[in-house]
Amino acid sequence: MNSKTSNNIATGVIYALVAAVIGILVFLLGYILWTGIPHISWHFLTSAAQSFRAGGGVRDQLFNSMYLLVLTLIISFPIALGSGIYLSEYAPNNWFTGLIRTAVEVLSSLPSVVVGLFGYLLFVIQFNMGFSILAGAIALTFFNLPLLTRSIEESLQDVSQLQREAGLSLGLSRWKTITGIVLPAAVPGILTGIILSAGRVFGEAAALIYTAGQSAPTVNYGDWNPVDPASFLNPLRPAETLAVHIWKLNTEGVTPDAAAISSGASAVLIVVILLFNLLARMLGNWMYKKMTATR
């Protein structure tokens, strides 16, 4: 077999594997959307869930998922950004840095149910926070930090060393060079990490069963006081998310239309994640152009 034939075979195998991956993804997304979209309506998106009667919606679960995502990113992104900058720009190449990276890798391999049990024992029980959005957000921060930290670190490392040297040669301090030159150039990679971690958080269920709870109490969407127990912004109230609601419907749902609600909720979950990715990309591209003066 000559080299040209070997190259053609290898190329064909690679294309076949790529086509298989794309086909599986299209099949999964297509099946979920095909079976779920017919059940989505304005009433479905704006009405509360029902425990025993048909006709319930996912209003509270959808808001809880987005609120939990925002809180998790508010907590985890600054920590991950600082950790990524340290590991990429300041950490010496020694055993201690290697230990930190190993710890990050170990943390990223923990099953989500273990993270949920840890959050349940520490935050729900020991800190007496109860089942709450805040407990779920803190637990998901442990779940989210490794992926976000490594994404930020690798994005900063991908920026050319020449840009750092150019900033230092102009008399800028090391910190000013990092914040004014390196970080803006790394925005696309950092944004990719945020999108990946956000999708992981938005679809998480196991960890939230033990921390945020499986109930969605009635809240007042006109009450903007976050310390009021009835306010929709209260972070200390229990909150069933969309992913937990789907799991609950498929395991113990007793409503007559449990299958239809589960299909519709799954489609809503996919659509929201896709819209979040699209909007985050658009915002990231705008920020990148503004911060780097590119067209």
N, C-alpha and C positions, 0 to 999 in steps of 0.2 A: 504494500500500500504506500503510494507516494505521498509527499507532504501536502499536495493540493487536495487530494481525496480526504486525508485526515482532517484538514482544515474545514472542508465542506461538511463532513460528518459532525465535527464538534460544533460548528456554527448552527447546524440544523438541530442538534440536541438542545443547545442553549435557547434557540427560538421556541422549541417545543415546550421547554420548561416554563419560559416566560408566558407563553400562550396558556399553559395549564393554570398557572397562578392567576392570570387575569380572568380566565374562564370561571374558576372557582369563586373569585371575588364578585364577578358580575352575576353569577348564579345566586349567591347568597343575598346580595343586595336586591336583585330583581325579585327573588321569591318573597323577601320580607316586605318590599314596597308593593308588590302585586297583591299580596294577601291582606296588607294592612291599610293601604290608602283608601279603599272603598268604605272603610269604617270611620274615617276621619271626617269630622264636620266641625262647624263653629261651636255647636252645642257640646261636642265631645271635648274640645279644647278649653271651654270656658265653664264647664259644670264640674261639681265635686264628684268624687267617686262614691259608689253605692256599695254597701256591704252585702245586701240580700236582694235588692230589686234591680231590674234591668235598666239600662239607659244612663249609667254613670259615665263620668268623664275622667280626665287626668289633669284638671287645672292645678290643683295643689301639688301633685307629684311633679309636674313639669316645672313649676316655679321653684319647688324645693331643690330640684336637681341643679337648676341654674344658679340659685343662691349658694348652694353648697360648693359648686365649682368656683364661683367668684371668691368666696371666703378661703377656699383651699389655695387658690393662686395668690391671694393677698398674703397668706402666711408663708407659703413655700417659695415663691419666686424671689423675694429679697434674700432669703437664706441660701437658695441655690445659686443666685447671682454672685453673692459674696464668696461662696465656696468655690465656684468655678473660676472667679478671678484669682483667688489665692492659689489654687492648684495649677493654673495656667501661667500666671505671671510672677508669683512670689515664692512658691514652694520650692525649696531646694531638692535636688535629686538624691534623696537619702532614704533610709529605712522607714523614717517616720511618715514621709510622703507616700511611700509604698503601702504602709499600714493604713493610711487614710483611704487610699484608692481601693484597697482590699475590703475595707469596711463598707465602702459605698457599694461595691459589687455584691457583697454578702447581703446587704440590706435590700438590694434590688431583686434578689432571688427568693425573698420570703414570700410564702403564699399569702394571698390577701386575707384568708380566714384567720391566719396567725396574727396579722396586723390588727384585724378586727377584735380578736380575743384580747390582745395586748391593750388596745384602746378601751375595751370594756372593763378590764380589771383596773386599769390605771385611772382613766378619766371618768368613766361612768360610776365606778364603785369607790375607788380610793379618793378621788378628788370631789366626789359627790356632785358631779355635773349632771347625772342622769342621762337618759337618752336625749340627745340634743344635736342640733346642726353643728354647733361648735365642737362637740366631741367628735363628730364624724369628720369635720374639716381637719382637726388636729391629727386624727388617726390617718387620714388620707395624705397628710403632709409627709408622714414617715413613708408612706407607700409611694409618694410622688417624687420625693427629693432625689433619689439616686438617678433616675432617668433624666430629670431636669438638670442636675448638677453635671452629669457627664456630657449632656448635649451642649451646655454652655461652655464647659471646658474645651471640648473638641472644636467648637465654633471659634473660640478665641485662638486656639492653637493653629487653626487653618489660615488665620490672617498672616500675610507675609511679614517676615522679620524686617524687611526693608522699610515697611511703614513705621515700625517702632523706632528704627534707627533714624528715619527722617524726622520724626517728632523730637527725638532727643537732640538731634543736630541743630534744631531750630531753637534750642534752649528751653524746651518744655520739660516740666518735671515728669517723673515716671508715671505718677498718678494721672496727670493731665494728658499724657500721651495715651494712657489706657482708656480714659473716659472720653477723650475728644477724638481719637483716631481709631483705636482698636475696637472698642465697643460698637461704634456705628458701622464699621465694616463687617462685624460679626452678627448684625441684626437678623439677616435671613436665616442663619443657622440657629440662632437663639429662638426665633419665632417657630421654627420647625419643632424644636424641643417642647415649646409651650403647647403647640397643637397636639403633639403626640401625648403629652401628659394630660392635657385637658380631655382628650377623647377617652383616655384610660380612666380618669376620674369620673367622667359623666356616665360611663357604662358600668361602673363598679357597683356590686351588690353585696358580696359576702362580708366585706369589712363594715358596711353600713348597717347591716342587720343587727350587729352587736353594739353599735355606737349611736347612730342616728335614730334607730328604732324602726318599727314596722307600722306605725300609726300616723295618720295625718289629721290632727285635730282641726276643727274649724277656726279659721283666722279671719281677721278683719283687714281687708286690703285697702281700706281707707285710713287705717291707723298707722301713722308713720313714726310712732314713738317706739324705738327698738327695745326699751325696757318694759313695755307693757306686755303682759303675758298673751294678750289677744292679738298683738301686732304681727303682721306677716314678716316683719324685719327682725323679730326677736330671735337671736341666735341660740337661746337656751331652751327652745321648745323642741319636742320630738318632731321628726320630719321623715315621712316615707318618700323616697325618691322614685323616679320613673323606673329605674332598673329593678329596684326592690319590689315595686308594685307589679311588674311583669312576672318576677319570680313568684310572688305571693299568689297571683292569679292562676299560675300554672301548677301550683302545688296544693293550694287549699282554697281556691276560689269557689264560691258556692252561688254566685250570681248566674242567672240563666244565660247571659251573654258573655261569660268569662272569656271564652276563646276569641270572640270578636274584639273585646276590649284589649286583650293581650296582643292581638295582631295589630290593632290600631296604635297601641302604645309603642310597640316595637318599631313601627314605621315612623312615628313621631320622633323617637330616639335617634334613628338613623338620619332623618331629615335635619334635626337640630344640630347634630354633630357635623354634617356636611355644610350647613349654613355657617356654623361657627368657624370651620376651617376656611371657608371662602372669605368671610369677613375678616378673619385674622390675617389671611394672606394679603388682602387688599390694604388693610391698615399697615401691615409690615412693609409692603412695597412703598407706600406713601412715606412712612417714617424713614426708610432707607434712603429714599431720594432726597428728603429734606435734610437729613443728617450728613449725607455724603456729597450733596450738590451734584448728583448724577441725574441724567435725563432718561 
